[in-house]
Amino acid sequence: METLFFNIAVFGFFLLIIVSLIFILAQIKKDNSIMDIAYGPIFLISGLATAYYSESFSVLTTTILVVTAIWASRLGLRIWLKNRGRDEDIRYVSWRNDWMMKGQAYFYLRSYLQINLLQGLIILLISLPLIISITFPESMNYTFLALGSVIFAFGFILESAADYQVDRFLAEKRAGTNKANLLTTGLFRFSRRPNYFGETLIWWGMAVMVLPLPLGFLGILSPLLITYIVTLVTGPMLEKIFLEKYGAEYAAYMRRTNYFVPGLPKTKAESSLT
């Protein structure tokens, strides 16, 4: 237990340095949304630094670092391409305007605490499977490693495919070749948030990899937190936005399509009962 706490502290130390540097860069660029681009890579950099410091590069640790690198690279590249050449994201502009009303010092403090440190704490908790693998590198089980890898791969493919469909849909709307208000085809025919479901599977896969390890059960906190965030925080916020914007059209989509876990669309008769 003490060794695990020590590695959590080491990971947290590297994490604190990284999010603080990102905060400084964000203030220079006057763009707090660069934290979104850095979010995925932060996991990998902190993990690599902790593994190097602990001299822990076993098969298990290396596997989790590799899948983390795959996930982080795709996520960081996608957000960078999405934000490239654009001003600060509208969410951060809204916060900037609100917080600046209370003064520059308040803005800096609130930005650092809410955008950088809070997300840093979330990253620390989500990274528990990686930290556990660094702490107990030799206590691995190949069956659980293989099963976790399969779950990760399925989630990664699902999330990547869903994100691709979203990006293509938005590009077609900008080009004027698609007049639809909502993306309800492809994977979005079976779930309103297939990308979120894929994201949770990624972390459930990593948690499974370390489950047989000493204190491996603590790794379950990672996917539980991710599942909570996407189903009860981020997801409902998006649902509210789409309902306000598209009204009855989105309400009908909600009635026939599962919210999170993919499933066959409901028939008109089934929809009328919900």
C-alpha positions, 0 to 999 in steps of 0.5 A: 500500500505504501509503495502504491501511495508513493507512486501516486505521489510521484505521478501526481508530482509530474502531473502538477508540473505539466498542468502548471506549465500548460497553465503558463502557456495558456496565459501567454497564448490567452487560450485556456482551451489548449488544456483540451489538446494536452489532456490525453498526452498528459496521461502518457507523459506522466505515466512514462515519467513515473515508470522511468523514475520507478524503473518499471517497464515490465510486460504489463506496464509496457502494454498499458503505456502502449495502449495509453499512447495509442489512445492519447495520440488519437485524442490529442491529434483530433482535438488539435486538428479541430481547434487549429487556426481557431480562437479560444473555445467558446466554453472557455471564452464564457468562463474568461468573461465571467471570471475577468469581471472579478479581476485579473488575479481572480481569473488566473486563480480560478483558471488554474484551479478549475481548468488545470488542477481539477482536470489534473486531479481527475487525470490522477484518479483515472490513471490508477490502472497505470499507476498500479501496473507500475507499482506491481509490474511482475504480478500480472495475469496473461488471461486478464491482460488479454481480456483487457486488451480486447475490451480496450481494442473494442472501445478504441475502435468504437470511439474512433469510428463514432468520432469519425462519423461526427467529424464527417457529418459536421464537415458535410454540414459546413460544405452544405452537402448534408442538410440534416440537423442531427446525426442519427445514422451509422453508430448513432442509430444504435446509441446517442453517445457511442463515442462515450460508450467506447471511451468507458470501455477503454478504461474498463479494459485497462482496469481489467488488465490490473484486476488480479494485481495486489490492490488491483480492485482500486483500478476499477475507480478509473472506469467508474469515474469516467462512466459517471462523468460521461453518463451523468455530467457531460452527456446530460449537458449535451442532451439539454443543449440538443433538446433546446436547439432541436426540440421535437426532432431530438425528443423523437430521436431520444425515444427511439435510440438508446442513450449510452449502451448501443442497442437496436432502435425502438419501433414506433410502438415501443417509442410511444410507450416511453 
